[in-house]
């Protein structure tokens, strides 16, 4: 459930699809609610516009997953309201009516990735801090990280990390998959070695670390499933 703010004082709770004029595809609908346009039309040439695109994509991906929105997004209620007010003021959406209060600190693994990102921040302001928590939480999902962030391609994830966490991103000199790279950095920082093979090309797990990360965006995949009538996987149902 989310709430669309019908007026400045009147908050009404609707299912996500109803809150955006009957739109059925929850991820695209929520992205459009925040930004006013479809994700495929996002202009990300400007860094501020890119940040808004990234934040809207992550929130849309979290909305698609169901369950506790706060937990899926990786932000506490107050942080989420601050993000919405600062980055999407025209959307007139607030978190208080559409997520339950919960401890969003997450498990130890999420906090370790978040702290790794926070220690390597290269941007000023709150956006980098929010993204550290959001990226860390979404890294716990099973797909490629760029997919679970709701982004359109891996290049957007690389740009995000180079913009906000440049010292860390610059260490990925061999273009390792970002999730694997995070865990490798955590191991090395603690004095451990993640791999027993000294040369990556000789390792049986080479494709897990360096394999291709192409694929279909989460929102495109869900829309395709809806159009073919796969109701069991429709947004907001599972």
C-alpha positions as CSV (number, residue, x, y, z in Angstrom):
1,X,0.0,0.0,0.0
2,X,1.1,3.6,-0.6
3,X,-0.4,6.9,-0.2
4,X,-0.8,9.6,-2.9
5,X,-1.2,13.0,-1.4
6,X,-4.5,14.3,-2.9
7,X,-4.0,17.6,-1.2
8,X,-1.5,19.1,1.2
9,X,-3.6,18.0,4.1
10,X,-5.5,15.0,2.8
11,X,-3.6,11.7,2.6
12,X,-5.5,8.8,1.1
13,X,-4.2,5.2,1.1
14,X,-4.6,3.2,-2.2
15,X,-2.9,0.1,-3.7
16,X,0.0,1.3,-5.8
17,X,-1.8,0.8,-9.1
18,X,-4.8,2.8,-8.0
19,X,-2.6,5.6,-6.6
20,X,-1.3,6.3,-10.1
21,X,-4.5,6.6,-12.2
22,X,-5.1,2.9,-12.7
23,X,-1.6,2.1,-14.0
24,X,-1.1,-1.7,-13.7
25,X,2.7,-1.9,-13.9
26,X,3.7,-0.9,-10.3
27,X,7.4,-0.1,-11.0
28,X,6.9,2.1,-14.0
29,X,3.9,3.7,-12.3
30,X,5.8,4.6,-9.2
31,X,8.8,5.9,-11.2
32,X,6.3,8.0,-13.2
33,X,4.7,9.2,-10.0
34,X,8.0,10.5,-8.7
35,X,9.5,11.9,-11.9
36,X,6.6,12.7,-14.2
37,X,7.9,10.6,-17.1
38,X,8.6,7.0,-18.1
39,X,12.0,5.5,-17.1
40,X,12.9,4.9,-20.7
41,X,12.6,8.7,-21.3
42,X,14.9,9.7,-18.5
43,X,17.5,12.4,-19.5
44,X,20.6,11.7,-17.3
45,X,23.2,14.0,-18.9
46,X,23.1,16.3,-15.9
47,X,24.5,14.7,-12.7
48,X,21.5,15.9,-10.6
49,X,19.1,14.4,-13.1
50,X,21.1,11.2,-13.0
51,X,20.9,11.1,-9.2
52,X,17.1,11.5,-9.3
53,X,16.8,8.8,-12.0
54,X,18.8,6.4,-9.8
55,X,16.8,7.2,-6.6
56,X,13.5,6.8,-8.5
57,X,14.7,3.6,-10.0
58,X,15.7,2.1,-6.7
59,X,12.4,3.1,-5.1
60,X,10.4,1.7,-8.0
61,X,12.3,-1.6,-7.8
62,X,11.6,-1.8,-4.1
63,X,7.9,-1.1,-4.7
64,X,7.8,-3.9,-7.2
65,X,9.0,-6.5,-4.7
66,X,6.1,-6.2,-2.3
67,X,6.5,-6.7,1.5
68,X,7.8,-3.9,3.7
69,X,8.7,-1.0,1.4
70,X,11.0,0.5,4.0
71,X,12.9,-2.7,4.4
72,X,13.2,-3.3,0.6
73,X,14.4,0.3,0.0
74,X,16.9,0.2,2.9
75,X,15.9,3.6,4.4
76,X,14.1,4.4,7.6
77,X,10.8,6.3,7.4
78,X,12.4,9.7,8.3
79,X,15.2,9.2,5.8
80,X,12.7,8.3,3.1
81,X,10.5,11.3,3.8
82,X,13.6,13.5,3.6
83,X,14.6,12.0,0.3
84,X,11.1,12.4,-1.2
85,X,10.9,16.0,0.0
86,X,14.3,17.0,-1.3
87,X,14.5,15.1,-4.6
88,X,10.8,14.7,-5.6
89,X,8.9,17.6,-4.0
90,X,6.4,17.8,-6.8
91,X,5.3,14.2,-6.4
92,X,3.4,15.0,-3.2
93,X,4.1,11.6,-1.8
94,X,5.1,11.0,1.8
95,X,6.2,7.7,3.5
96,X,4.3,8.0,6.7
97,X,1.0,6.7,5.3
98,X,2.4,3.9,3.2
99,X,5.1,2.1,5.1
100,X,5.0,0.6,8.5
101,X,7.5,1.7,11.1
102,X,10.3,-0.8,11.3
103,X,14.0,-1.1,12.1
104,X,15.7,-0.7,8.7
105,X,19.2,-1.1,10.0
106,X,19.2,-4.5,8.4
107,X,21.3,-7.6,9.0
108,X,25.1,-7.7,9.5
109,X,25.8,-8.4,5.9
110,X,23.8,-5.4,4.7
111,X,25.5,-3.1,7.2
112,X,29.0,-4.3,6.2
113,X,28.3,-3.4,2.6
114,X,26.8,-0.1,3.6
115,X,29.7,0.8,5.8
116,X,32.1,-0.1,3.0
117,X,30.4,2.3,0.7
118,X,30.1,5.0,3.3
119,X,33.9,4.8,4.0
120,X,34.6,5.4,0.3
121,X,32.2,8.3,-0.4
122,X,33.3,10.8,-2.9
123,X,30.3,13.1,-3.0
124,X,28.9,15.7,-0.5
125,X,25.4,15.8,0.8
126,X,22.7,13.3,1.8
127,X,22.3,11.6,-1.6
128,X,25.5,9.6,-1.2
129,X,24.6,8.5,2.3
130,X,21.1,7.5,1.2
131,X,22.6,5.6,-1.7
132,X,25.0,3.7,0.5
133,X,22.1,2.3,2.5
134,X,20.0,1.6,-0.5
135,X,22.6,0.0,-2.7
136,X,23.7,-2.2,0.3
137,X,20.1,-3.4,0.9
138,X,19.4,-4.1,-2.8
139,X,22.7,-6.0,-3.0
140,X,21.0,-8.7,-0.9
141,X,18.6,-9.5,-3.8
142,X,19.4,-12.4,-6.2
143,X,19.8,-10.7,-9.6
144,X,22.6,-8.6,-11.1
145,X,23.0,-5.5,-8.9
146,X,22.0,-3.1,-11.6
147,X,18.8,-5.0,-12.2
148,X,17.9,-5.1,-8.5
149,X,18.5,-1.3,-8.3
150,X,15.9,-0.9,-11.1
151,X,18.5,0.6,-13.5
152,X,18.4,0.3,-17.3
153,X,21.9,-1.2,-17.7
154,X,25.1,-2.0,-15.9
155,X,26.7,1.2,-17.2
156,X,24.4,3.3,-15.0
157,X,25.5,1.3,-11.9
158,X,29.2,1.9,-12.8
159,X,28.5,5.7,-13.2
160,X,26.6,5.7,-9.9
161,X,29.5,4.1,-8.0
162,X,32.2,6.3,-9.7
163,X,30.2,9.4,-8.9
164,X,29.4,8.7,-5.3
165,X,32.0,6.1,-4.2
166,X,34.9,6.8,-6.5
167,X,37.8,5.4,-4.4
168,X,36.1,2.1,-4.1
169,X,34.9,1.9,-7.7
170,X,38.4,2.8,-9.0
171,X,39.7,-0.4,-7.3
172,X,37.6,-2.5,-9.7
173,X,40.3,-2.4,-12.3
174,X,39.3,-5.7,-14.0
175,X,35.6,-4.9,-14.2
176,X,34.5,-7.6,-11.7
177,X,30.8,-8.0,-11.1
178,X,30.0,-5.4,-8.5
179,X,28.5,-7.7,-5.9
180,X,31.5,-10.0,-6.0
181,X,33.7,-7.0,-5.9
182,X,32.1,-5.6,-2.8
183,X,32.6,-8.9,-1.0
184,X,36.2,-9.2,-2.2
185,X,36.9,-5.7,-0.8
186,X,35.3,-6.6,2.5
187,X,37.5,-9.7,2.8
188,X,40.7,-7.9,1.8
189,X,40.0,-5.1,4.3
190,X,39.7,-7.7,7.0
191,X,42.9,-9.4,6.0
192,X,41.2,-12.4,4.4
193,X,41.5,-13.8,0.9
194,X,38.2,-14.6,-0.8
195,X,39.8,-16.9,-3.5
196,X,42.4,-19.7,-3.2
197,X,43.4,-19.4,-6.9
198,X,46.1,-16.7,-7.3
199,X,45.2,-16.0,-10.9
200,X,41.6,-15.3,-11.7
201,X,41.7,-16.8,-15.2
202,X,42.6,-20.1,-13.7
203,X,39.7,-20.2,-11.3
204,X,36.6,-22.3,-11.8
205,X,34.4,-19.5,-10.6
206,X,35.8,-17.0,-13.2
207,X,32.3,-16.5,-14.8
208,X,30.7,-15.8,-11.4
209,X,33.1,-12.9,-10.9
210,X,33.6,-11.6,-14.5
211,X,30.8,-13.0,-16.6
212,X,28.6,-10.9,-18.8
213,X,25.9,-8.8,-16.9
214,X,23.5,-8.2,-19.8
215,X,19.8,-8.8,-19.3
216,X,16.4,-7.2,-19.3
217,X,15.5,-4.4,-17.0
218,X,13.3,-5.4,-14.1
219,X,10.5,-3.0,-15.2
220,X,10.7,-4.2,-18.8
221,X,10.5,-7.8,-17.7
222,X,7.5,-7.2,-15.5
223,X,5.7,-5.3,-18.2
224,X,6.3,-8.1,-20.7
225,X,4.9,-10.6,-18.2
226,X,1.8,-8.5,-17.7
227,X,1.2,-8.1,-21.4
228,X,1.4,-11.8,-22.0
229,X,-1.1,-12.3,-19.1
230,X,1.2,-13.8,-16.5
231,X,-1.0,-12.7,-13.7
232,X,0.9,-14.7,-11.0
233,X,3.9,-12.4,-11.4
234,X,2.1,-9.1,-11.8
235,X,3.4,-6.3,-9.6
236,X,1.7,-6.0,-6.2
237,X,0.4,-9.6,-6.4
238,X,3.2,-11.8,-5.3
